[in-house]
Amino acid sequence: MKGDRVEIVIDAGDSSRTYEVVATRAGRRVEVTNSRGGVVEVSEVTRSGTAVRTARFMSSRILALVEHPAEDAAA
């Protein structure tokens, strides 16, 4: 749902970098997929399952992957 986001912290040698993938529109969500080749994909996906935006990272370089679900409006 809109507001879902995932933060990824990557080891960039002498420093670390932080990337963020956010569900930008209503009905979209963020999915995290681990593949066998050592790659982690973070995608913004529509209701029908079409990927709008995808970020790929080598799992050996990931220091942290934090999922932040959207806050429920009813709460």
C-alpha positions as CSV (number, residue, x, y, z in Angstrom):
1,M,0.0,0.0,0.0
2,K,1.1,3.6,-0.5
3,G,3.7,4.5,2.1
4,D,5.4,1.1,2.3
5,R,9.1,1.5,2.1
6,V,12.3,-0.6,2.3
7,E,15.7,0.8,3.3
8,I,18.8,-1.0,2.2
9,V,22.3,-0.2,3.6
10,I,25.1,-1.3,1.4
11,D,28.8,-1.8,2.1
12,A,30.6,0.5,-0.4
13,G,34.2,-0.3,0.5
14,D,35.3,2.6,2.7
15,S,31.8,3.7,3.6
16,S,28.2,2.7,3.5
17,R,25.3,3.9,1.3
18,T,21.6,3.8,2.0
19,Y,19.0,3.3,-0.7
20,E,15.2,3.5,-0.3
21,V,12.4,2.0,-2.4
22,V,8.9,3.5,-1.6
23,A,5.4,2.6,-2.8
24,T,4.5,6.0,-4.3
25,R,0.9,5.5,-5.3
26,A,-2.2,4.0,-3.8
27,G,-2.5,0.3,-4.6
28,R,1.2,-0.3,-5.0
29,R,3.4,-2.3,-2.6
30,V,7.1,-3.0,-2.1
31,E,8.3,-6.6,-2.5
32,V,11.7,-8.1,-1.5
33,T,12.9,-11.2,-3.4
34,N,16.0,-13.3,-2.7
35,S,17.3,-15.3,-5.7
36,R,19.7,-18.2,-5.7
37,G,22.5,-16.3,-7.4
38,G,23.1,-14.1,-4.4
39,V,21.0,-11.2,-5.6
40,V,18.3,-9.4,-3.6
41,E,15.6,-7.5,-5.6
42,V,13.4,-4.8,-4.1
43,S,10.5,-3.9,-6.4
44,E,7.6,-1.4,-6.3
45,V,4.7,-3.5,-7.7
46,T,1.2,-2.5,-8.9
47,R,-2.0,-4.3,-7.9
48,S,-1.8,-6.5,-11.0
49,G,1.8,-7.6,-10.2
50,T,3.7,-5.5,-12.7
51,A,7.0,-4.2,-11.4
52,V,7.3,-0.4,-11.8
53,R,10.7,0.1,-10.3
54,T,13.3,-2.5,-9.3
55,A,16.6,-2.2,-7.4
56,R,19.1,-5.1,-7.4
57,F,21.8,-5.7,-4.8
58,M,24.4,-8.3,-4.2
59,S,23.5,-10.1,-0.9
60,S,27.2,-10.2,0.2
61,R,27.2,-6.3,0.2
62,I,24.0,-5.8,2.2
63,L,24.6,-4.7,5.8
64,A,20.9,-4.1,6.6
65,L,17.5,-4.4,4.9
66,V,14.7,-2.8,6.9
67,E,11.0,-3.0,5.8
68,H,8.8,-0.2,7.0
69,P,5.1,-1.0,6.4
70,A,2.7,1.8,5.8
71,E,0.7,2.9,8.9
72,D,-2.9,2.0,8.8
73,A,-5.2,5.1,8.4
74,A,-7.8,3.5,10.7
75,A,-5.4,3.1,13.6
